[in-house]
Amino acid sequence: MRLSIAAWAATRTVVLLCVFKVITVPGPDVTSDVSVIYRGWYEVLRTGVFPPEDVTWQYPPAAALAILSPALLPFLDYPAAFYVLACAADAATFALLLYASRRAPESARRYRYAGAWVWVAGMPLLGPTVYARYDLMVTAVAVAALLALARSPRVAGALAAFGALLKVWPALLLVGTPRGRVTRIVWGTAAAVALLLTAAFAVAMPGALDFLTHQRDRGTEVESLGALVFHVARHFGWEGQVLLNYGSVEFLGPYVDTVSTAAVVCTAASFGWLLWWRLRAVEWTESTAADAAFAAVLLFTVTSRVISPQYMVWLVGLAAVCVTLRTGRQGPPALLVVVATGVTLLEFPLNFGSVVASDALGIILLVVRNGLLLAAAVLSCARLWRTTVTEPRRRAAVLAEEDGRAPSPERDGGLLAR
């Protein structure tokens, strides 16, 4: 444990030196989102309204709290306060993972701190971006929700709802809760908290729900899986453009709408698979909810029209929880995510110019990074299905054959949905 704490302190010192520009990182200045965009939103939000007519504001209402949080440190300027708070969220997440690791059974002692190490290693692999976006704060809430589920479903539901109102994706934490009483408590609490917070923001701050219409005309972001079609097509005469659109660099032009629609269809199909899995699953272990959340966010990421570098923060956090709980089998996809995070740093910011230009290096980096994410998603889903559907039913069939009775996975599957 002491070694992991020392490693965390050393790596985070380097990240802080990067965002404070003591160490210069080649490529675009990733801190401009904080010093320019976030600070601009801060000046508007502090007046009690959401940014009017600003299509780059694409976040649920509780995101305002993250943008306003530097006010908690009035003795620092806005960027410095934001980086310090991001580091605090990082430290809190690390502490949660360490605490959960200490409760691991003796049989898992060899891997006791594996989840904490995933967090220690994965975050700095993203470079300064990790402290220059508010996604780390959202991930801290999501990690806390998953780790709270076993002891307090109501707390888990409330945290998941709060996370969803920070940046939507933590709503996917609910997909894997055990059927029955636990799901009723978690989903009911999440719905109540989400409704109350949304109503409070809508009443207190005009424009709280404007974000719902701010992404209607998005293109395909240059780092997404679907964008590879246009990166290659540019070398064969495709007549589209690469432009800053809705706050990100996107492809716009012929067939972009088709690829974007295909991405939405794939996302819908992914959610259909998750529903089918939930209906078929017969066994829940301590880590099933985290495993399902990890698989769901991976599916959402690889099928999205946008894969921003900060999405890796979410995936590393969920991977760390899965590995910490140890009853699942998400180790290999978790490792793929950590490797993909390192490749993401090479793609952005180090070689983002190559990505935008669709040159050979940029395409190779995207193929490798997105290929790793796609492989992680397929492997994660396969392992989730095997541990909750295939293997429990097989065990039930074997027991039934031995006992001379009809198989009943719900009776023989071990720790079952209740």
Backbone hydrogen bonds, N-H to C=O, Kabsch-Sander energy under -0.5 kcal/mol:
donor,donor_aa,acceptor,acceptor_aa,energy
5,I,1,M,-2.1
6,A,2,R,-2.4
7,A,3,L,-2.4
8,W,4,S,-2.4
9,A,5,I,-2.5
10,A,6,A,-2.4
11,T,7,A,-2.6
12,R,8,W,-2.5
13,T,9,A,-1.6
14,V,10,A,-1.5
15,V,11,T,-2.0
16,L,12,R,-2.5
17,L,13,T,-2.2
18,C,14,V,-1.8
19,V,15,V,-2.4
20,F,16,L,-2.2
21,K,18,C,-1.3
22,V,17,L,-2.5
23,I,17,L,-1.8
30,V,28,P,-1.0
32,S,29,D,-1.3
33,D,30,V,-0.8
34,V,31,T,-0.9
35,S,31,T,-2.4
36,V,32,S,-2.4
37,I,32,S,-1.3
38,Y,33,D,-3.8
39,R,34,V,-1.4
40,G,36,V,-1.9
41,W,37,I,-2.4
42,Y,38,Y,-2.7
43,E,39,R,-1.9
44,V,40,G,-1.3
45,L,41,W,-3.4
46,R,42,Y,-2.3
47,T,44,V,-1.6
48,G,45,L,-2.2
49,V,44,V,-0.9
50,F,206,P,-2.4
54,D,51,P,-1.0
55,V,53,E,-0.8
57,W,54,D,-1.7
58,Q,56,T,-1.1
62,A,165,L,-1.2
63,A,60,P,-1.7
63,A,165,L,-0.8
64,A,61,P,-1.9
65,L,62,A,-1.6
66,A,62,A,-0.8
67,I,63,A,-2.1
68,L,64,A,-2.3
69,S,65,L,-1.0
71,A,68,L,-2.2
72,L,69,S,-2.7
73,L,70,P,-1.9
76,L,73,L,-2.1
81,A,77,D,-2.6
82,F,78,Y,-2.4
83,Y,79,P,-2.4
84,V,80,A,-2.2
85,L,81,A,-2.3
86,A,82,F,-2.4
87,C,83,Y,-2.3
88,A,84,V,-2.0
89,A,85,L,-2.3
90,D,86,A,-2.2
91,A,87,C,-2.6
92,A,88,A,-2.4
93,T,89,A,-2.3
94,F,90,D,-2.4
95,A,91,A,-2.4
96,L,92,A,-2.2
97,L,93,T,-2.2
98,L,94,F,-2.3
99,Y,95,A,-2.5
100,A,96,L,-2.4
101,S,97,L,-2.2
102,R,98,L,-1.8
103,R,99,Y,-0.6
103,R,100,A,-0.8
104,A,101,S,-1.8
108,A,105,P,-1.6
109,R,106,E,-1.9
111,Y,108,A,-1.2
112,R,109,R,-1.7
114,A,111,Y,-2.1
117,W,113,Y,-2.2
118,V,114,A,-2.1
119,W,115,G,-1.8
120,V,116,A,-2.7
121,A,117,W,-2.8
122,G,118,V,-2.7
123,M,119,W,-1.8
125,L,121,A,-0.8
126,L,123,M,-1.7
127,G,124,P,-1.7
129,T,126,L,-0.8
130,V,127,G,-1.6
131,Y,128,P,-1.3
132,A,128,P,-0.8
132,A,129,T,-0.7
136,L,133,R,-0.7
137,M,134,Y,-0.7
138,V,134,Y,-1.3
139,T,135,D,-2.6
140,A,136,L,-1.9
141,V,137,M,-1.5
142,A,138,V,-2.1
143,V,139,T,-2.8
144,A,140,A,-2.1
145,A,141,V,-2.1
146,L,142,A,-2.3
147,L,143,V,-2.3
148,A,144,A,-1.5
149,L,145,A,-0.9
149,L,146,L,-0.5
151,R,148,A,-0.6
152,S,148,A,-3.3
156,A,152,S,-2.3
157,G,153,P,-2.6
158,A,154,R,-2.4
159,L,155,V,-2.6
160,A,156,A,-2.5
161,A,157,G,-2.2
162,F,158,A,-2.3
163,G,159,L,-2.8
164,A,160,A,-2.4
165,L,161,A,-1.8
166,L,162,F,-0.6
166,L,163,G,-0.9
167,K,163,G,-2.4
168,V,164,A,-2.8
169,W,167,K,-3.6
171,A,168,V,-2.5
172,L,169,W,-2.5
173,L,170,P,-1.8
174,L,171,A,-1.5
175,V,172,L,-1.2
176,G,173,L,-0.6
177,T,174,L,-1.1
181,R,418,R,-0.8
183,T,178,P,-1.1
184,R,180,G,-2.2
185,I,181,R,-2.3
186,V,182,V,-3.0
187,W,183,T,-2.9
188,G,184,R,-1.8
189,T,185,I,-2.6
190,A,186,V,-2.6
191,A,187,W,-2.6
192,A,188,G,-2.3
193,V,189,T,-2.8
194,A,190,A,-2.6
195,L,191,A,-2.4
196,L,192,A,-2.4
197,L,193,V,-2.7
198,T,194,A,-2.5
199,A,195,L,-2.5
200,A,196,L,-2.3
201,F,197,L,-2.5
202,A,198,T,-2.7
203,V,199,A,-2.1
204,A,200,A,-2.5
205,M,201,F,-3.1
208,A,205,M,-1.0
210,D,207,G,-1.3
212,L,209,L,-1.4
213,T,210,D,-1.8
214,H,211,F,-1.3
216,R,213,T,-0.7
218,R,215,Q,-1.3
220,T,251,F,-1.4
221,E,219,G,-0.6
221,E,305,R,-2.0
222,V,249,V,-2.3
224,S,221,E,-1.8
228,L,225,L,-1.3
229,V,226,G,-1.4
230,F,226,G,-0.5
230,F,227,A,-0.7
231,H,227,A,-2.3
232,V,228,L,-2.0
233,A,229,V,-2.2
234,R,230,F,-2.0
235,H,232,V,-1.5
236,F,233,A,-1.9
237,G,234,R,-0.9
238,W,233,A,-2.1
241,Q,252,L,-3.2
243,L,241,Q,-0.6
243,L,250,E,-2.4
245,N,243,L,-0.7
245,N,248,S,-3.6
248,S,245,N,-1.7
250,E,243,L,-3.1
250,E,248,S,-0.6
251,F,220,T,-3.1
252,L,241,Q,-2.4
256,V,253,G,-1.7
259,V,255,Y,-2.2
260,S,256,V,-2.8
261,T,257,D,-2.5
262,A,258,T,-2.3
263,A,259,V,-2.0
264,V,260,S,-2.0
265,V,261,T,-2.4
266,C,262,A,-2.4
267,T,263,A,-2.2
268,A,264,V,-2.4
269,A,265,V,-2.5
270,S,266,C,-2.2
271,F,267,T,-2.2
272,G,268,A,-2.0
273,W,269,A,-2.2
274,L,270,S,-2.3
275,L,271,F,-2.2
276,W,272,G,-2.3
277,W,273,W,-3.0
278,R,274,L,-2.4
279,L,275,L,-2.1
280,R,276,W,-1.7
281,A,277,W,-2.4
282,V,388,T,-2.7
283,E,388,T,-1.1
284,W,415,L,-1.7
288,T,285,T,-1.1
291,D,287,S,-3.0
292,A,288,T,-2.9
293,A,289,A,-2.2
294,F,290,A,-2.6
295,A,291,D,-2.4
296,A,292,A,-2.7
297,V,293,A,-2.6
298,L,294,F,-2.2
299,L,295,A,-2.4
300,F,296,A,-2.5
301,T,297,V,-2.4
302,V,298,L,-2.6
303,T,299,L,-1.6
304,S,300,F,-0.6
304,S,301,T,-0.9
311,Y,308,S,-2.0
312,M,309,P,-1.8
313,V,310,Q,-1.3
314,W,310,Q,-0.8
315,L,311,Y,-1.7
316,V,312,M,-2.7
317,G,313,V,-2.1
318,L,314,W,-2.4
319,A,315,L,-2.6
320,A,316,V,-2.4
321,V,317,G,-1.7
322,C,318,L,-2.4
323,V,319,A,-2.4
324,T,320,A,-2.0
325,L,321,V,-2.2
326,R,322,C,-1.3
334,A,330,Q,-2.2
335,L,331,G,-2.3
336,L,332,P,-2.2
337,V,333,P,-1.9
338,V,334,A,-2.0
339,V,335,L,-2.3
340,A,336,L,-2.5
341,T,337,V,-1.9
342,G,338,V,-1.5
343,V,339,V,-2.0
344,T,340,A,-2.0
345,L,341,T,-1.4
346,L,342,G,-1.2
347,E,343,V,-1.9
348,F,344,T,-3.5
350,L,345,L,-1.5
351,N,346,L,-1.0
352,F,349,P,-1.3
354,S,351,N,-0.6
355,V,351,N,-1.5
356,V,352,F,-2.7
357,A,353,G,-1.9
358,S,354,S,-0.7
358,S,355,V,-0.9
359,D,354,S,-1.9
363,I,359,D,-2.4
364,I,360,A,-2.5
365,L,361,L,-2.5
366,L,362,G,-2.1
367,V,363,I,-2.7
368,V,364,I,-2.5
369,R,365,L,-2.8
370,N,366,L,-2.8
371,G,367,V,-1.9
372,L,368,V,-2.4
373,L,369,R,-2.0
374,L,370,N,-2.6
375,A,371,G,-2.6
376,A,372,L,-2.5
377,A,373,L,-2.4
378,V,374,L,-2.4
379,L,375,A,-2.6
380,S,376,A,-2.7
381,C,377,A,-2.4
382,A,378,V,-2.4
383,R,379,L,-2.4
384,L,380,S,-2.3
385,W,381,C,-2.6
386,R,382,A,-2.3
387,T,383,R,-2.3
388,T,384,L,-1.5
389,V,385,W,-2.4
390,T,385,W,-1.6
391,E,386,R,-2.6
393,R,389,V,-1.8
394,R,390,T,-2.3
395,R,391,E,-2.6
396,A,392,P,-2.3
397,A,393,R,-2.2
398,V,394,R,-2.2
399,L,395,R,-2.6
400,A,396,A,-2.4
401,E,397,A,-2.2
402,E,398,V,-2.3
403,D,399,L,-2.4
404,G,400,A,-1.2
405,R,400,A,-2.4
411,R,408,S,-1.9
412,D,408,S,-2.3
413,G,409,P,-2.1
416,L,414,G,-1.0
417,A,282,V,-0.8
418,R,179,R,-0.9
